[in-house]
């Protein structure tokens, strides 16, 4: 049997790394950070345990890369969904809604990620983060930025701050308020992006802002976020 080519080996390594990242998202979301071990992640991914340390320096770096991958894939799907558009304000509105939506869909994971950024090792630069950055830079540019190098980190920090504010245990900021603030800052019409359905529970709050409050009420779709503590 002839040896595998370099391209085949590279593809196998990419798939192995992807499985580890996906397993991390699933397990931390289910169990929390402290209850998830690197061995658990390797087992869920169907990988040898030594591969985890081969690809990542530690669990915190693995988690950040996994969340950056999730954010990149979520943002990419939102930007490219039908009807496809090149309109700058619409794409920026989709980006804001996609990132805020992660606070609803993955509260434990996102809270743990935010807490990890504040640890000593800080913000991890990784391929997944770079792909996310490229999408956000492109979004800022398409929205007419005259200085992407200034406006991209500002948008990134505002989105991170909004997710953090939405997930503060015991005192979350309402998502309608956060969305309204971001949309007003960038001059975005409220109907852009993914506003909630008028017929959905809660509908719209006064002033036309969508009401996400049901996601943080006991028994609401995201009620688990109120009782989840990051570890």
C-alpha positions as CSV (number, residue, x, y, z in Angstrom):
1,X,0.0,0.0,0.0
2,X,1.4,3.4,-1.0
3,X,1.8,6.0,1.7
4,X,-0.9,8.7,1.9
5,X,-0.2,12.0,0.2
6,X,0.5,15.2,2.1
7,X,-2.9,16.5,1.1
8,X,-4.7,13.5,2.4
9,X,-2.9,13.7,5.7
10,X,-3.7,17.4,6.0
11,X,-7.4,16.7,5.4
12,X,-7.4,13.9,8.0
13,X,-5.8,16.3,10.5
14,X,-8.3,19.0,9.7
15,X,-11.2,16.6,10.2
16,X,-9.8,15.4,13.5
17,X,-9.4,18.9,14.8
18,X,-12.9,19.8,13.7
19,X,-14.3,16.8,15.6
20,X,-12.5,17.9,18.8
21,X,-13.9,21.4,18.4
22,X,-17.5,20.2,17.9
23,X,-17.2,17.8,20.8
24,X,-16.1,20.7,23.0
25,X,-19.1,22.8,22.1
26,X,-21.4,19.9,22.8
27,X,-19.9,18.8,26.1
28,X,-19.3,22.2,27.7
29,X,-22.8,23.2,26.7
30,X,-24.3,20.1,28.3
31,X,-22.1,19.8,31.4
32,X,-20.3,23.0,32.0
33,X,-16.5,23.7,31.8
34,X,-15.3,22.1,35.0
35,X,-17.3,18.9,34.5
36,X,-15.8,18.4,31.1
37,X,-12.4,16.8,30.8
38,X,-10.1,16.6,27.9
39,X,-10.6,12.8,28.0
40,X,-14.3,13.3,27.7
41,X,-13.8,15.5,24.7
42,X,-11.5,13.0,23.0
43,X,-13.9,10.2,23.6
44,X,-16.9,12.2,22.2
45,X,-14.8,13.1,19.1
46,X,-13.7,9.5,18.6
47,X,-10.0,10.6,18.8
48,X,-7.0,9.4,20.6
49,X,-6.5,11.5,23.8
50,X,-3.0,12.5,22.8
51,X,-4.4,14.4,19.8
52,X,-6.0,17.0,22.1
53,X,-2.7,18.2,23.5
54,X,-1.2,17.8,20.0
55,X,-3.6,20.4,18.6
56,X,-4.2,22.6,21.6
57,X,-2.1,23.8,24.6
58,X,-4.9,23.2,27.1
59,X,-8.6,23.1,27.8
60,X,-9.1,26.8,27.9
61,X,-7.5,27.3,24.5
62,X,-9.5,24.5,23.1
63,X,-12.7,26.0,24.4
64,X,-12.0,29.4,22.9
65,X,-11.2,27.9,19.5
66,X,-14.4,25.9,19.7
67,X,-16.5,28.9,20.5
68,X,-14.8,31.0,17.8
69,X,-15.6,28.2,15.3
70,X,-19.2,28.2,16.4
71,X,-19.4,32.0,16.1
72,X,-17.8,31.9,12.7
73,X,-20.1,29.2,11.4
74,X,-23.2,31.0,12.8
75,X,-22.2,34.3,11.4
76,X,-21.4,32.8,8.0
77,X,-24.7,31.1,7.8
78,X,-26.6,34.3,8.7
79,X,-24.7,36.4,6.2
80,X,-25.1,33.9,3.3
81,X,-28.7,32.8,3.9
82,X,-31.3,33.4,1.3
83,X,-32.2,35.8,0.0
84,X,-28.6,36.5,-0.5
85,X,-27.7,40.2,-0.3
86,X,-24.6,42.4,-0.7
87,X,-26.4,45.3,1.1
88,X,-24.1,46.6,3.8
89,X,-26.7,47.5,6.5
90,X,-28.6,44.3,6.0
91,X,-25.5,42.2,6.4
92,X,-24.5,44.2,9.5
93,X,-28.0,43.7,11.0
94,X,-27.7,40.0,10.3
95,X,-24.3,39.9,12.0
96,X,-25.6,41.6,15.1
97,X,-28.6,39.3,15.3
98,X,-26.5,36.2,14.8
99,X,-24.1,37.0,17.6
100,X,-26.8,38.0,20.0
101,X,-28.7,34.8,19.1
102,X,-25.8,32.8,20.5
103,X,-26.6,34.1,24.0
104,X,-30.0,32.5,23.6
105,X,-29.0,29.3,21.9
106,X,-25.8,28.6,23.9
107,X,-25.9,30.5,27.2
108,X,-23.7,28.2,29.2
109,X,-21.1,28.0,26.5
110,X,-21.0,31.7,25.8
111,X,-20.9,32.7,29.5
112,X,-18.0,30.3,30.0
113,X,-16.2,31.7,27.0
114,X,-16.6,35.2,28.2
115,X,-15.3,34.3,31.7
116,X,-12.3,32.5,30.1
117,X,-11.3,35.6,28.1
118,X,-10.9,37.4,31.5
119,X,-8.4,34.7,32.7
120,X,-4.7,35.3,32.8
121,X,-4.1,33.7,29.3
122,X,-6.7,36.2,27.8
123,X,-7.8,36.2,24.3
124,X,-6.6,33.2,22.1
125,X,-5.5,33.9,18.6
126,X,-6.3,30.8,16.5
127,X,-7.4,29.9,12.9
128,X,-11.1,30.0,14.0
129,X,-10.8,33.4,15.5
130,X,-9.0,34.7,12.3
131,X,-11.9,33.4,10.1
132,X,-14.4,35.1,12.4
133,X,-12.4,38.3,12.2
134,X,-12.3,38.2,8.4
135,X,-16.1,37.9,8.3
136,X,-16.6,40.8,10.7
137,X,-14.0,43.0,8.8
138,X,-15.8,42.3,5.6
139,X,-19.1,43.2,7.2
140,X,-17.8,46.5,8.4
141,X,-16.3,47.3,5.1
142,X,-19.5,46.5,3.2
143,X,-21.3,48.8,5.6
144,X,-19.2,51.7,4.3
145,X,-16.5,52.0,7.0
146,X,-13.8,54.5,6.1
147,X,-11.4,52.9,8.6
148,X,-11.9,49.1,8.9
149,X,-8.9,48.9,11.3
150,X,-10.7,51.2,13.7
151,X,-14.3,50.1,13.2
152,X,-13.7,46.3,13.2
153,X,-12.4,46.1,16.8
154,X,-15.0,48.5,17.9
155,X,-17.8,46.3,16.5
156,X,-16.1,43.2,17.9
157,X,-16.0,44.7,21.4
158,X,-19.6,46.0,21.2
159,X,-20.8,42.5,20.2
160,X,-18.8,40.8,23.0
161,X,-20.1,43.4,25.5
162,X,-23.7,42.8,24.5
163,X,-23.4,39.1,24.8
164,X,-21.7,39.5,28.2
165,X,-24.4,41.9,29.4
166,X,-27.2,39.5,28.2
167,X,-25.6,36.6,30.3
168,X,-24.7,38.2,33.6
169,X,-26.1,35.8,36.2
170,X,-29.0,37.3,38.1
171,X,-28.9,40.6,36.2
172,X,-29.1,40.0,32.5
173,X,-29.8,43.0,30.2
174,X,-32.8,42.5,28.0
175,X,-31.9,41.5,24.5
176,X,-34.4,44.0,23.0
177,X,-32.5,46.8,24.7
178,X,-29.1,45.5,23.6
179,X,-30.3,45.1,20.0
180,X,-31.9,48.5,19.9
181,X,-28.7,50.1,21.2
182,X,-26.6,48.5,18.6
183,X,-29.0,49.1,15.7
184,X,-29.3,52.8,16.8
185,X,-25.5,53.2,16.9
186,X,-25.1,51.9,13.4
187,X,-28.3,53.6,12.0
188,X,-29.9,50.3,11.1
189,X,-33.6,50.1,10.4
190,X,-35.3,47.8,12.8
191,X,-36.8,45.5,10.2
192,X,-33.3,44.5,8.9
193,X,-31.7,41.3,10.0
194,X,-33.9,38.9,11.8
195,X,-36.5,40.7,13.9
196,X,-38.8,38.5,15.8
197,X,-42.2,37.5,14.3
198,X,-45.0,39.8,15.4
199,X,-47.1,36.8,16.1
200,X,-44.5,35.1,18.3
201,X,-44.9,35.1,22.1
202,X,-44.0,38.6,23.3
203,X,-44.1,40.1,19.8
204,X,-42.6,43.6,19.9
205,X,-41.8,45.8,22.8
206,X,-42.8,49.5,22.8
207,X,-41.0,51.5,20.1
208,X,-40.8,48.6,17.7
209,X,-38.0,46.7,19.4
210,X,-38.4,42.9,19.3
211,X,-39.2,41.4,22.7
212,X,-36.8,38.6,23.6
213,X,-37.8,38.7,27.2
214,X,-39.4,35.3,27.0
215,X,-35.9,33.8,26.6
216,X,-35.1,34.8,30.1
217,X,-38.3,34.1,31.9
218,X,-38.8,30.8,33.8
219,X,-40.0,28.2,31.4
220,X,-39.1,30.3,28.4
221,X,-36.9,28.8,25.5
222,X,-33.7,30.0,27.1
223,X,-34.7,29.9,30.8
224,X,-31.8,27.5,31.5
225,X,-29.5,30.5,31.1
226,X,-30.7,32.0,34.3
227,X,-29.7,29.1,36.5
228,X,-26.4,28.3,34.7
229,X,-23.2,29.4,36.3
230,X,-19.9,29.5,34.4
231,X,-17.1,27.6,35.9
